Amino acid sequence: MDEKLKLLANDIVEKIWKGVKKEKRNNFYKLGKTIGIGADGSPTSYIDQVAEDIAISILEKSDVRVNLLSEEKGFVDFGGKYVFVLDPVDGTRNAYRGIPFYSVSLAIGTSKISDVDYGIVKNIPTGDVFTAEKHHGAFLNNTRVRVCEVPSTDMLSSISLGKNYTPRAGVLSKKGNVRSYGAASLEMCLVAISALDYYFVGRNILRVVDIAAATLIVREAGGIVKTIAGDDLDMEFDVTGRTSVVATCSEALFKDLLPKA
């Protein structure tokens, strides 16, 4: 991966992090205000727009030509070979409700998740940074991380419930200890560092911008990322697509979770 691309990606993530923190301090009660409709058809909140505008401003001024796929604008062609797949604020509801669990997520690839070469997920409230480069491992704050070799006997998971409930999610939610944090990129990164044994979203609700970076991070940490059908997760760079996600520490655990997949 070109070092200039990685430096540009990290610069964008860092400036979004600073910009969101500033808005939280100065304009907290504006963060959740709906100001439009994004390219994927979902409402655009004030904080999403602020964060995306930071990225676009940097890319417009950059000598490095790279395209952008983002939640609000969709695909923006800057004449580059590579695409920055960006979720400016993953966990928007957490951000504007004051729940300290949301991130900025950025992946670098050309057309789909399977060709992503580099990914960054930054936990905005804590400042922790998860990164991965294909064939070079996954890292938390520059320290290499791995998924758990064997799931805990007292399993800890994050399962999407509520309006995203599925019968299988209901069954799994009765086993072990369950959390549901509301920011897919960070929840997947928690699998990568063995904080969670698995992450389960049974409905087709997640977009490529939500999970492109985190998918690489989990896989480079030795984990598995599949759909509930049992297929290795892959998505084109298109904000209208949706998928289910099961991220686990091992193939064996996946088969235990979904024995018929």
C-alpha positions in Angstrom: 0.0 0.0 0.0 1.3 3.4 -1.0 2.5 5.3 2.1 1.1 8.5 0.8 -2.4 7.0 0.8 -2.0 5.7 4.3 -0.8 9.1 5.5 -3.7 10.8 3.8 -6.2 8.3 5.3 -4.7 8.8 8.8 -4.8 12.6 8.4 -8.5 12.5 7.5 -9.3 10.2 10.5 -7.4 12.4 12.8 -9.0 15.7 11.6 -12.5 14.1 11.8 -11.7 13.0 15.3 -10.7 16.5 16.4 -13.7 18.1 14.5 -16.2 15.8 16.1 -14.8 16.3 19.6 -14.9 20.1 19.1 -18.6 19.9 17.9 -19.4 17.8 20.9 -18.0 20.4 23.2 -19.5 23.4 21.5 -22.7 22.2 19.8 -23.8 19.0 21.6 -27.5 19.7 21.2 -27.2 20.1 17.5 -25.4 16.8 16.8 -28.5 14.8 16.1 -30.4 17.4 14.1 -31.5 16.0 10.7 -30.3 18.2 7.9 -31.0 16.1 4.9 -31.0 12.7 3.3 -27.9 10.7 2.5 -26.9 8.9 -0.7 -28.1 5.6 0.9 -31.6 7.1 1.6 -31.1 7.4 5.4 -31.4 10.8 7.3 -28.2 12.8 7.6 -27.5 14.2 11.0 -25.6 17.4 11.6 -22.6 15.6 13.1 -22.4 13.2 10.1 -22.3 16.2 7.7 -19.7 18.0 9.7 -17.4 15.0 9.7 -17.9 14.2 6.0 -17.2 17.8 5.0 -13.9 17.6 6.8 -12.9 14.6 4.6 -14.1 16.2 1.4 -12.2 19.4 2.1 -9.0 17.5 2.7 -9.4 15.4 -0.5 -10.2 18.4 -2.6 -6.9 20.0 -1.6 -4.7 16.9 -1.7 -2.1 16.2 -4.3 -2.9 12.5 -3.9 -5.8 11.6 -6.1 -8.2 9.2 -4.4 -12.0 8.7 -4.7 -14.4 8.7 -1.9 -17.4 6.5 -0.9 -19.2 8.0 2.0 -22.5 7.6 3.8 -23.9 11.0 2.9 -22.4 11.9 -0.5 -22.2 8.4 -1.9 -19.4 8.1 -4.5 -17.3 11.2 -5.2 -14.8 10.9 -8.2 -11.6 12.7 -7.6 -9.9 10.9 -10.5 -8.0 8.3 -8.4 -7.4 4.6 -8.7 -8.2 3.8 -5.1 -11.3 4.6 -3.0 -11.6 5.8 0.6 -14.6 4.0 2.0 -15.6 6.3 4.9 -18.2 6.2 7.6 -17.5 9.7 9.1 -19.4 8.8 12.3 -20.3 5.2 12.9 -22.7 5.1 15.9 -24.3 8.5 15.2 -27.2 7.9 17.6 -24.7 7.1 20.4 -22.8 10.3 19.6 -25.8 12.6 19.8 -27.3 10.8 22.8 -24.1 11.2 24.8 -23.2 7.5 24.8 -19.4 7.3 24.5 -19.1 4.5 21.9 -18.8 5.8 18.3 -16.1 5.9 15.7 -14.7 7.1 12.4 -14.0 4.3 10.0 -12.0 4.4 6.8 -10.9 1.6 4.4 -8.7 1.8 1.3 -9.6 -0.4 -1.7 -10.6 -0.3 -5.3 -14.0 -1.9 -5.8 -15.1 -4.3 -3.0 -14.3 -5.4 0.6 -12.1 -8.3 -0.5 -9.7 -5.9 -2.2 -9.4 -3.6 0.8 -5.7 -3.2 1.6 -5.8 -0.9 4.6 -8.3 0.0 7.3 -8.5 2.4 10.3 -11.2 2.6 13.0 -10.8 5.3 15.6 -12.8 5.3 18.8 -13.7 8.9 19.0 -14.4 9.2 22.8 -11.3 7.3 23.8 -8.9 8.0 21.0 -8.0 4.3 20.6 -7.0 3.5 17.0 -7.4 0.1 15.3 -5.5 -0.5 12.1 -4.8 -3.3 9.7 -2.9 -3.7 6.4 -3.5 -6.8 4.3 -0.9 -9.6 5.1 0.7 -7.4 7.8 -1.6 -8.0 10.8 -4.0 -5.9 12.9 -3.0 -3.4 15.6 -4.5 -1.4 18.5 -2.5 1.7 19.2 0.4 0.2 17.2 0.4 -3.0 19.3 -0.3 -6.2 17.4 -3.6 -7.9 18.3 -5.1 -11.3 17.8 -8.5 -12.9 18.3 -9.0 -15.3 21.1 -7.6 -18.8 20.3 -10.4 -20.5 22.2 -13.8 -18.8 23.1 -14.3 -18.1 26.7 -16.4 -20.7 28.6 -18.3 -17.7 29.9 -18.9 -16.3 26.4 -19.3 -12.5 25.8 -21.0 -11.4 22.6 -22.6 -8.4 20.9 -25.9 -9.2 19.2 -28.1 -6.8 17.3 -31.6 -7.1 18.8 -34.6 -4.7 19.1 -36.0 -3.9 15.6 -33.2 -6.0 14.1 -34.2 -9.1 16.1 -34.2 -12.5 14.3 -35.2 -15.8 15.8 -31.5 -17.0 15.8 -30.4 -13.8 17.5 -33.1 -14.5 20.1 -31.7 -18.0 20.7 -28.1 -16.8 21.0 -29.1 -13.9 23.3 -30.0 -16.5 25.9 -26.5 -17.9 26.0 -23.6 -16.4 27.8 -23.3 -12.7 28.3 -24.7 -10.3 25.7 -24.0 -6.6 24.9 -25.3 -4.4 22.1 -23.3 -1.3 21.6 -24.6 0.3 18.4 -21.5 0.9 16.4 -20.6 -2.0 14.1 -17.0 -1.0 13.3 -16.1 -0.8 17.0 -18.0 -3.9 17.9 -16.1 -5.9 15.2 -12.8 -4.4 16.5 -13.7 -5.7 19.9 -13.7 -9.2 18.4 -10.3 -8.5 16.9 -8.8 -7.8 20.3 -10.6 -10.7 22.1 -12.8 -8.4 24.1 -15.8 -10.1 22.5 -16.0 -13.7 21.3 -18.4 -12.8 18.5 -20.5 -10.1 16.9 -23.9 -11.1 15.3 -26.2 -9.1 13.1 -28.8 -11.4 11.6 -30.6 -9.0 9.3 -29.3 -7.4 6.1 -28.9 -3.9 7.6 -25.1 -3.1 7.5 -23.6 -1.1 4.7 -20.1 -1.3 3.2 -19.1 2.0 4.8 -19.9 0.5 8.3 -17.8 -2.6 8.0 -15.1 -2.3 5.3 -12.3 -1.3 7.6 -13.3 -3.5 10.5 -13.7 -6.6 8.3 -10.0 -6.3 7.3 -9.0 -5.7 11.0 -10.9 -8.8 12.2 -9.4 -11.0 9.4 -5.9 -9.7 9.9 -6.3 -10.5 13.6 -7.0 -14.1 12.7 -10.8 -13.9 12.9 -13.7 -14.9 10.6 -16.2 -12.5 9.0 -19.2 -14.1 7.2 -22.8 -13.6 6.5 -25.5 -15.6 8.2 -25.6 -17.8 5.1 -22.1 -18.9 5.8 -20.5 -17.1 2.9 -17.2 -15.1 3.4 -18.5 -11.5 3.6 -17.8 -9.4 0.6 -19.6 -6.3 -0.7 -19.2 -4.0 -3.7 -18.4 -0.3 -2.9 -22.0 0.8 -3.1 -23.8 2.5 -0.3 -27.2 1.0 -1.2 -26.2 -2.6 -0.5 -26.9 -4.2 2.9 -25.6 -7.4 4.6 -25.8 -9.5 7.7 -22.5 -10.0 9.6 -21.1 -12.7 11.9 -17.6 -11.9 13.1 -16.0 -14.6 15.3 -12.7 -15.7 16.6 -12.8 -19.0 14.7 -14.6 -21.1 12.0 -15.5 -23.6 14.8 -17.3 -21.0 16.7 -19.2 -19.8 13.6 -20.4 -23.3 13.1 -21.6 -23.5 16.7 -23.5 -20.3 16.3 -25.1 -21.2 12.9 -24.9 -25.0 12.6 -27.1 -25.0 9.5 -25.2 -22.3 7.5 
